[in-house]
Amino acid sequence: MSSPGRRVFSRDEVAVQEAAPLSMPRLHRDTLYYRHRLPVRLMHWINVLCLIVLFMSGLSIFNAHPALYWGDSSYSGRPAILQITSVDIDSAPKGVVRIGGYQIDTTGVLGVSTGRDGTPSRYAFPSWMTLPGYYSLAYARQWHFFFAWLFVFNGVAFLAYSIWSGHLVRDLAPGKQELRGIGESVKDHLRFRHPHGEAAKHYNVLQKLAYLTVIFILLPLIALMGMAMSPMLDSAITGWVDWFGGRQSARTIHFIIAWLLVAFVLIHVFEVVVSGLWNHLRSMITGYYDTGPEPASGARREIT
């Protein structure tokens, strides 16, 4: 079955195109572009695995004390910035999320959900979102710490490879012309207009800025905040945790960045789906991406 919008050529038309000048539209096999090298593909899928495990085990750890504070201690007497808990109303448990002075009923999703045995479960996040799928702080920490270090090592390896191979400068660093085209790129995304031909061989400016923000800001910061929650590191190198407001502040920042990464992943997956799910999956499995035909003469091209 052909992909949506792509014409299926007959055998005679294929023969004509093979003998046609290069200026004519190319066949499907001639538009394949080797987009992702093997090391990038391997490290990408390691990141996918790590992010899934880290997020689910992190929620399980959060269930042990489902509240966020600012400062060095949660025993300061100040109210929590955010708290996910349960209350009893008319002898029935209700899940609530408290943000500052506001309270939101989240029964069935957060605070109180239906457990595997059909009875109410009074945990911040339901079991299907956590790893392990039952409450165990010890096992959750083991999962989290192992994959956290794997994630760090994989990230360092990716950064080293990107610098050594030129991937960072060649594919991720935006130029001045691209930065001036941010507005047009935003409009293209809102209209679900995606590049084809030569322009499809390059990341657009929004992709580049998003990847650079994740690689150089969010990921290093979330790892650093995870280390800031370690009493051993705090005692070994004293004072540095206070730069971020204290251990509870570091925990809050860690939690916020985790959800920012979830938002990034959801947007990334959405863009993959609307711009060609199989094409992107193939490129991240085999390395080959179908750039499609060149835009018609006079059509506006993506700024690259």
Disulfide bonds with the S-S distance in Angstrom:
none
